[in-house]
C-alpha cells in the first residue's frame, strides 16, 4: 500500500509514498471522512474542512 525509498545518507533518510494499489483505497477513505464530517455536524461539533483535494487523491469526492 506504500513504498519506501532509502537513501545512503547520515542520518538515514527514508521517503514514503502511497502505491497505486494504496490509491485504490481513496474512495473508501473519503467516504469515512465524509461520514465523520456528517457525524460531527449532526452533533453541532466543529469539523475541520482541510481534507485532501481531488488533485491530491485523484478521486472526486462529489456524490
C-alpha positions as CSV (number, residue, x, y, z in Angstrom):
1,X,0.0,0.0,0.0
2,X,3.0,2.2,0.4
3,X,6.5,2.2,-0.9
4,X,9.7,3.3,0.9
5,X,12.9,4.6,-0.7
6,X,16.1,4.8,1.4
7,X,19.0,7.0,0.6
8,X,22.5,6.3,1.8
9,X,23.0,9.3,4.0
10,X,23.7,10.2,7.5
11,X,21.4,10.4,9.3
12,X,19.4,7.8,7.4
13,X,16.6,9.2,5.2
14,X,13.6,7.3,4.1
15,X,10.9,8.7,1.8
16,X,7.4,7.1,1.8
17,X,4.8,7.3,-0.9
18,X,1.4,5.7,-1.5
19,X,1.4,2.9,-4.1
20,X,-1.1,2.7,-7.0
21,X,-2.7,-0.2,-5.0
22,X,-2.9,2.0,-2.0
23,X,-4.6,4.8,-4.0
24,X,-7.5,2.4,-4.7
25,X,-8.5,2.9,-1.0
26,X,-9.1,6.6,-1.7
27,X,-12.9,6.3,-2.2
28,X,-13.3,4.3,1.0
29,X,-11.2,6.8,3.0
30,X,-13.0,9.7,1.5
31,X,-16.3,8.0,2.4
32,X,-15.1,7.6,6.0
33,X,-14.1,11.3,6.1
34,X,-17.5,12.4,4.8
35,X,-19.3,10.1,7.4
36,X,-17.2,11.6,10.2
37,X,-17.8,15.2,9.0
38,X,-21.6,14.5,8.9
39,X,-21.5,12.9,12.4
40,X,-19.8,16.0,13.8
41,X,-22.2,18.3,12.0
42,X,-25.2,16.4,13.3
43,X,-23.9,16.8,16.9
44,X,-23.1,20.5,16.3
45,X,-19.4,20.0,16.7
46,X,-16.8,21.7,14.6
47,X,-15.5,19.7,11.7
48,X,-12.2,20.5,10.1
49,X,-12.5,21.2,6.4
50,X,-8.9,20.9,5.3
51,X,-9.2,17.5,3.6
52,X,-7.3,16.3,0.6
53,X,-8.4,17.6,-2.7
54,X,-9.1,15.6,-5.8
55,X,-5.7,16.8,-7.1
56,X,-4.1,15.0,-4.1
57,X,-6.1,11.8,-4.3
58,X,-7.0,11.5,-7.9
59,X,-10.6,10.7,-6.7
60,X,-13.5,13.1,-6.8
61,X,-15.4,13.4,-3.5
62,X,-18.5,14.7,-5.2
63,X,-21.5,12.4,-4.7
